[in-house]
Amino acid sequence: MDINQLWPELAWIEDLDLRAKTTKTWQLALERSVLTPEDLQRIPFTLLAGPDLKVSFMAHKRSVVHIARDAAKTMIEFFGDELPISLDIVIAGAILADVGKLLEYELDENGKSFQGLYGKYLRHPFSGVSLAEECGVPAEVCHIIAAHAAEGDLIKRSTEAYIVHHADFMTFLPFKSRLEV
């Protein structure tokens, strides 16, 4: 499968070099992963929300990219030069935030995903940064990958990293701990 079919949102990245490096990172992750693009359309996006989660990895990831881009555009519209935001950095960071999960996850004999040994030692923010740096992704985007999850609570986040972090968590936390009435 062509990465552009998996990620049509890559076309939103105007900087062609950044788009190519973002694409290359996903290609590298798929080469090193036991997961296929078809698996990503099927497996749950998180291992933390219970065994019956039906929202796929790609449905979650693509929603994060859309929400992050829309939030960034809204902030640019209302705050202008008072809060400079790079849409390309937001979009690339959102697309790459969970790329490390391709190394973290494995599949059992029934095709069910679980955290493999590699993932127990190196969670996806770390492996994602490693993959991205290998592909020449700039530090501003690697920062988003590193800071999007709980590990990022220990550092100062860039504006773009805050946007991706909140887009990610607003589409994760309701599945993890929603109020049932």
N, C-alpha and C positions, 0 to 999 in steps of 0.2 A: 504494500500500500504506500502510495505517495504521502509524504508528511503533510503536504498541502491539503490532502483530502481529510486527514485526521484533524488538522488545524487550519481551517479556512481563514481564521483570524490572523494568521501570519501576514496576510495581505494588508492588514491595517498598519503594519510597521513600515513607515515611509523610508527610513534609513535602510537602504538595500544591504549594506554591510552587516548591520545589526540583524536584519531579517535572515540573512544567510547564516550567520553564526547561531542564531536561535534555532533555525532549522537543523543545522549540523549537530547541535547538542541533542536534539530529539532523535536524530538518526543514530548517533553514537549510543545513546541510552537503549534504543531498541536493539541494536547489534549486540549489546552486552547483557540484555535481559532475557529471562525465560518467557516474558510476556510478549504477546503479539498485539498489533493494533486491534484485532478482533477481541482479544482478552480485555483490553482497555474499555471497549464498548459494553462489556458484560460484567466485569468484576465490580463489587461495591467500591465506592471512592474512599472509604475509610474502614479500618478494622475495629474502630472504637465505638460504633453505633449499634452494635448488636448483629446477630446472624441473619436477620430477615431484611436488611436494607436492600432496596431495589434500585437506588440511584447509582448509576454507573460512574466509574472513574472519569470518563470523558464528559458525561453530562455535568458533573460537578465542576470539573476543570474549565470547561467552556463557559459555564455560567459565571465563574469567578472572573474570567477575562472580560466578559460583557459588562458585568457590574463594575469592575475596576475602571474600565474605559469610560463608562457612562458617568461614574462618580468624578473621575478626573476632569472630564469635559465640563461638568456642572461647576466644579470648583474653579476651573479656568474662567468660565463665564462670569461667575460672581466675584471672584477675588482678583482676577487679572494679574498684574505685575506684582501685587503684594505677596503672592505665594506662587513663585514659578514652579511649573509642573511640566515634565516631559512626557507627552503621551506615548512616545515610542518606548521609553524606559518602563512606564507602567505596563504597557501591553506585553513587551518582551518578558518582564519580570513575572507577570501573571501566567503567561504561557509556560515559563520555566520553573515556577515555584515548586511543583511536585515532580519534576522530571526524575529526581533521585529515587522516587518510589519504584521506578522500574528496576532498580538494583536492590531495593529494600524488600520487595515482595517476591514470593515464590508461589507455586501452585502445588496443591496436593494431588493425589491420584484421581480425585473427582473434579479437578479443575477449580477448586476453591482456593482463594488467595489467603496467604498468611505471611507474617513477618519472618523472613528467613534469618539465618545466622548473621549474614552480612548486615542486615538491617538492625539487628539487635546491638551490633557494635557501632554502626554508623547510620544514624537516622538520615532521612532523605534531605534535610537542609544541607548536611555536610557532603553527602555524595552528589547532590545536585550542583553545589558550587564547584566541586572537583570536575564534574563533566563539563560544566559551562566554561570554566577556566581553560580546560584542555582545548576547547573550541574557540578560544579568543574572545569570549563574551566580556564586555567591559565591567569594571568594578561596580558601577552603579546598579547594574542588573544582578550581578552576583550578590550584592548586598541585600537585594530583595529576596533572593532565594534563601540566603542565610537567615534573614530576619522575619520571614513570613510566619513561622511557627513559634511555639513557646520559647525556643532558644533566643529569639529576637527580643524577648522581654528584658534581656540582660544588657542590651546595647541601645544607643540612640538610633532611631530609625529615620531615614530620609522621608520626605513627604510622600514620594512614590511608594516607598516600603509600607508606610502607614495605610495608604489606599489599598494595596494588594492584601496586606494583613487583614484589614477589616472586611474586605470583600470575601476573603477566604473563610474567616471565622463566622461571618453572618450567614454563610451557606453551609456551615458545618455544625455549629453549636445547637441550632434547633433540632437537628437529628440526634445529637448526643444526649441532650437533656431538655426535652420539650415538656411543657406543662400539659398534662392530659386532663381534660375536664369532661 
